[in-house]
Amino acid sequence: MKVAIQGEAGAFSHEAARQMVPGCSIVPCARSREVFDRLERRQVDVAVIPIENSLAGSVTEHFDLLFARKVFIQKEFRLRIVHNLITGKGVKLKDVRQALSHPVALDQCRDFFQKHLKIRPVAFYDTAGSVKHVIAEGLTDAAGIASRHAASVYGGKILAAGIEDDKQNFTRFFLVRRSRKVLPGANKTSIAFVVKNIPGALHKALGVFASRDISLSKIESRPMRGRPWEYVFYADLLRGDDATTKNALRHLAEIADPVKVLGVYPAA
């Protein structure tokens, strides 16, 4: 099975894909949009994307793409994230003046940068890609922040291990496919909906779940492209594809438009 991910070999998405789809063939993509393009064009069977980190929050671009594209979430998975400062052989910590990594990873290592003020965080397209770049270019004043596996893949040296702010650092990943397929034991539903900008609209929308004792584990909003000051609400319901949920979503459709079920899957 071919799985598209955003990032290089050794990226955290790579590790998540290997655990979610054992024995898969991984197709790395430079950009998140390319991941969804390859999936829709049937160049891969499924995709694995990070959706939320316990320290840095949501990967907002992926929420936007899930709403915009015709795809369906089939699984979720939580991966423990350990960040390491990685350089080429012979480089010492005192030599490092910049640390490259994905912006989300940099945001998870604020305490490290506070302790090492001479090291400047520099945004890069990918965690593992930052290590690949540092090693390939032979940079002697730069490091990448990535997984231990990335150091192994690209021949890097770990100068500092476990530099994330909090050891309870997890990233939630989704396995996404083209068509709807609900696995046995699915007990969680992700949705997106848009309410009219009138008083009480959101209160009424959330009431359709409260009145049916459906718990929400997450809700947040994102701006709608092309419609300034209008927002899409994303919510995770702690309930599967049963009659109660279906009734709640039918009721929600009377208040909100559109309402899109992004996925139904077993909770991790």
C-alpha positions in Angstrom: 0.0 0.0 0.0 1.3 3.4 -1.0 1.1 6.1 1.7 1.7 9.8 1.1 3.3 11.9 3.8 4.6 15.5 4.0 8.3 15.4 4.7 11.5 13.5 4.2 12.6 10.0 5.4 13.0 10.2 9.2 10.2 12.7 9.7 7.7 12.1 12.4 5.0 11.5 9.8 7.2 8.8 8.4 7.2 7.0 11.7 3.5 7.5 12.2 2.8 6.0 8.7 4.9 2.9 9.4 3.0 2.3 12.6 -0.5 3.0 11.2 0.1 1.0 7.9 2.7 -1.7 8.6 4.7 -2.7 5.6 3.6 0.3 3.5 5.5 2.0 0.8 6.0 5.7 1.8 5.8 8.5 -0.8 7.3 11.7 0.7 5.9 15.0 -0.5 7.4 18.5 -0.2 4.2 20.2 0.6 0.9 19.3 2.4 -1.1 20.2 -0.7 0.9 17.7 -2.7 -0.1 15.0 -0.2 -3.8 15.6 -0.9 -3.2 16.0 -4.7 -1.5 12.6 -4.9 -4.4 11.0 -2.9 -7.1 12.5 -5.1 -5.2 11.6 -8.3 -5.0 8.0 -7.0 -1.2 8.1 -7.1 -1.3 6.7 -3.5 -3.8 4.6 -1.6 -3.9 6.7 1.6 -2.2 9.6 3.3 -1.0 10.2 6.8 -1.0 13.8 8.1 -0.3 15.4 11.5 -3.4 17.3 12.7 -2.6 18.4 16.3 0.2 18.6 18.7 -0.3 18.6 22.5 2.0 21.6 23.0 1.8 23.6 19.8 -1.8 23.1 18.9 -3.5 22.4 15.6 -1.9 22.1 12.1 -4.3 24.6 10.6 -3.4 24.0 7.0 -4.5 20.4 7.3 -7.9 21.4 8.8 -8.4 23.6 5.7 -7.4 20.9 3.3 -9.7 18.3 5.0 -12.6 20.7 4.6 -11.8 21.6 1.0 -11.0 18.2 -0.4 -13.1 15.0 -0.9 -11.4 12.8 1.6 -12.3 10.8 4.7 -10.5 10.2 8.0 -10.3 6.5 8.8 -7.9 6.3 11.7 -6.2 8.4 14.3 -2.9 7.7 16.0 -0.9 9.5 18.8 2.9 9.5 18.5 5.3 10.6 21.3 7.5 13.3 19.9 11.1 13.6 21.0 13.1 16.5 19.5 16.9 16.3 19.2 19.5 19.0 18.1 21.4 17.3 15.3 24.5 18.5 13.5 27.3 17.1 11.3 30.3 15.2 12.7 32.8 17.4 14.5 30.4 20.3 15.2 30.1 21.3 18.9 27.2 23.0 20.7 29.2 26.2 21.1 29.6 26.5 17.3 25.9 26.4 16.6 24.3 29.7 15.8 21.0 28.6 14.1 18.7 25.7 14.5 16.5 24.7 11.5 13.2 22.8 11.8 9.5 22.9 11.0 7.8 25.9 12.7 5.7 23.6 14.8 8.8 21.8 16.1 10.5 25.1 16.9 7.5 26.1 18.8 7.8 23.0 21.0 11.4 23.9 22.0 11.0 27.4 23.3 12.7 26.6 26.6 15.8 25.4 24.8 16.1 28.6 22.8 15.6 30.6 26.0 18.5 28.8 27.6 20.7 29.1 24.4 20.2 32.7 23.3 23.0 32.5 20.8 21.1 29.9 18.8 18.5 31.4 16.5 15.4 29.3 15.5 15.0 29.2 11.7 11.8 27.9 10.0 12.3 25.0 7.5 9.9 23.0 5.5 10.4 19.8 7.5 12.0 18.4 10.6 14.0 15.6 8.9 14.6 17.8 5.9 16.4 20.3 8.1 18.9 17.6 9.2 19.3 16.5 5.5 20.0 20.1 4.5 22.5 20.7 7.3 24.5 17.5 6.6 24.3 17.8 2.8 25.5 21.4 2.8 28.2 20.7 5.4 27.1 23.6 7.6 29.3 24.0 10.7 27.3 26.7 12.4 23.8 25.2 12.0 21.8 22.2 13.4 18.5 20.6 12.6 15.8 19.7 15.1 14.3 16.3 14.4 13.9 12.7 15.5 16.7 10.3 16.4 15.8 8.3 13.3 16.5 11.4 11.1 20.0 11.5 12.6 20.5 7.9 11.7 19.2 8.2 8.2 21.4 11.3 7.3 24.5 10.5 9.3 24.0 13.3 11.8 25.2 13.6 15.4 22.9 14.4 18.3 24.3 17.3 20.3 21.3 17.5 22.7 18.5 15.0 23.1 15.0 15.5 24.3 14.9 19.3 23.9 11.1 19.6 23.7 9.6 21.8 26.5 7.4 19.0 27.9 7.9 15.3 27.9 4.2 14.9 27.5 4.6 15.9 23.9 2.4 14.0 21.5 1.2 14.6 17.9 -2.1 13.3 16.7 -2.1 11.9 13.2 -4.9 11.0 10.8 -5.0 8.3 8.2 -6.9 9.8 5.3 -8.5 8.0 2.3 -10.4 9.1 -0.8 -13.8 7.4 0.1 -15.8 6.8 3.2 -14.9 3.6 5.0 -15.8 3.2 8.7 -13.8 0.7 10.7 -15.3 -1.6 13.3 -15.3 0.0 16.8 -15.3 3.5 15.4 -16.4 5.7 18.3 -15.3 9.2 17.3 -16.5 11.6 14.6 -14.8 14.7 13.2 -17.0 17.3 11.6 -16.8 20.8 10.1 -19.7 23.2 9.9 -20.5 26.9 9.2 -23.2 28.8 11.1 -24.9 32.0 10.1 -23.5 35.2 11.7 -26.6 35.8 13.9 -27.0 36.0 17.7 -27.1 32.6 19.3 -26.2 30.6 16.2 -23.3 28.8 17.7 -25.2 28.2 21.0 -28.0 26.5 19.0 -25.5 24.5 17.0 -23.8 23.1 20.1 -27.1 22.5 21.7 -27.9 19.7 19.2 -25.1 17.7 20.8 -25.7 18.7 24.4 -29.4 17.7 24.2 -28.3 14.2 23.1 -25.5 13.8 25.7 -22.8 13.8 22.9 -19.5 15.0 24.3 -17.2 17.2 22.3 -13.5 16.7 22.9 -12.4 19.6 20.7 -13.9 22.6 18.9 -12.1 25.4 17.1 -12.7 27.9 14.3 -10.8 28.7 11.1 -11.4 31.6 8.7 -13.2 30.8 5.4 -11.2 31.6 2.3 -12.9 34.2 0.1 -15.4 35.1 2.8 -13.8 37.6 5.2 -14.9 37.4 8.9 -16.8 34.1 8.3 -15.5 31.0 10.0 -15.6 27.2 9.8 -16.0 25.4 13.1 -14.2 22.0 13.5 -15.4 19.7 16.2 -14.6 16.2 17.5 -17.6 14.2 18.8 -17.0 11.3 21.2 -19.5 9.1 19.4 -19.5 6.9 16.3 -21.8 6.5 13.4 -24.9 5.6 15.2 -28.6 6.8 15.1 -28.1 9.4 17.8 -25.1 11.0 16.0 -27.0 10.9 12.6 -30.0 12.6 14.2 -27.8 15.3 15.8 -26.1 16.0 12.4 -29.5 16.2 10.7 -30.6 18.7 13.3 -27.3 20.7 12.9 -27.9 20.9 9.1 -31.1 23.0 9.9 -28.9 25.5 11.7 -25.6 25.3 9.8 -24.6 25.1 6.1 -22.5 23.3 5.1 -22.1 20.4 7.5 -19.3 18.0 6.5 -18.4 14.8 8.2 -14.6 14.7 8.0 -14.3 11.1 9.4 -15.6 8.4 11.7 -12.8 6.4 13.4 -11.7 4.5 16.5 -10.4 6.9 19.1 -6.6 6.5 19.8 
